[in-house]
Amino acid sequence: MTIAEKQQHLLDELSFFHDWQDRYEYVIALGRKLAPLPETARDADHLIKGCQSQVWLDAAFQDGKVEYFADSDSLITKGMIALFIEVLNRQSPDDILTSDLSFIEQTGLKEHLAPTRANALNLMATQMKQKALSFSQAS
């Protein structure tokens, strides 16, 4: 499935929930399903700086695809990074780098976040693209 198809699938899933609190519950559930972050990645090098909550991000490169791992000390923040992982995981670095991640605006979730949490979404997307860029340059 392409990144655009994954984004549309997520938007379709979220459209079933008319109440923003139900949407947040869905996002939190996505976060709970994330693969565990290796303990070795819970350090300052993997911390996304500028986020209100602590968010750790790691990535691996295998068979030409990027696999992301993340965790947060906040359930909603963990769910928000899970949205990005849902659409970017197991995609090529080039596809990730050229992807338009503005789908997050279409979820309707951002307008209910505190400004610092909303800014964290941009930081997460940037860090994920940075990881893809490092793999792109190494291959």
N, C-alpha and C positions, 0 to 999 in steps of 0.2 A: 504494500500500500504506500502511496506517495505521501509526502508531508501534507500537501493540500487535501488529500483524501482523509488523512487522519484528523486534520483540523475540522473538516466538515463533519466527520463522524462525531467528534466531541461536541461541536455546536448543536448537532441534531440531538445528541443525548441530553445536553443541558436544556434544550428547548422544551423538553417534557416537564420541566420544573418551572412553574409560573411564579413561585415565591422565591425571592433571593436567598432566604435562609435554607430552603431545600436545595438550592444550587450549591451553597456552601457545604452542606452536609455531603453532597455528592463529591465535591472537590476534596474534602477531608478524607472521605473513603478512598479516593484515588491515592492520596498520600500514604494511607495505611497499607496499601498494596505494594508500595515501592520495595524493590529488592534491598536487602540490608546494605548499609554503607560499611565498608571495611573499617575497622577501628583505626587502622593506620592512616585513614583519610580524615580523621577528626582532629585536624591540626590547623594552625594558622595559614599554612600554604593552601589549604582547600576551602577556607572560609571565604564566603562572598562578602567583601567589605562594603559597608554602607547600608546593609540591611538592618532593620530594627531588631529582628530576631537573629539568632545564629543559624546560618545556612551553610552547609558543607556540600561541595560538589566535586565529584571525581569522574573521570571518564577513562575508558579503555578503547583501544583500536584493534579490531580483529576482523579478518576477512574483508577488509575495505570498508568496514562500517564502524560507526562510533556507538559505544554503549555508555550510558550515563548512570551514575549512582549518586544519590543525594539524601540528605537528612536535614532536619531542622528541630529546634527546641520548641517550635510553635506548630500546632496541628494545621492551622490555615495556611501558614507559609509552606509547610511540607506539601500540602495539597496543591498549592499554586505551582511549585516547582515540578510537581508530578504532572501537571497539565503540559508543561513544556517537554518533559521526558516522554510523555505519551505520544507526542507528535514527532519528536526528533530522534528518539531511540532507534538504533539499528538502521540509520540512514548514512549515506556517504558524506564525508566532510564537505564536498562541493555542494551537495544538495542542501545541507544545513546552512552553509555560508550564504547561499542565494535565496534562502527561504524568507518569506514575509511572515513575521510573527505577530502581525497586527490582529490576528484572530482573537487574541486575548481581549481586545476592546469589544468584540462582538459578543463575548460571554455575558456581559452585563455585570460582572462581578467587581470590576475595578472601581466602579462608581460608589460601591459600598465599603471600600477600603479606606483606612486612614491614609493621608498623603504619603507618609513614610513607607507604608506597606505597598502602595501603588507604585512608588518609585522602585521598590525592590524588584518588581516584575521586570523592569527594564534592565536592572543589574543582573538578574538571573539570565535573561535572554542574551545579554552581552557576554557573560562568562561562558555560556554554553557555546556560543559562536567562537569565542577565543579558543576553547578546547578543540573545536573542530578545525580551526585554522592551524593549530599546532600539529595536528595529525596530517592535514593537507600538505603542509610544508615538509613534513618528515617522509612522506611517501613519494 
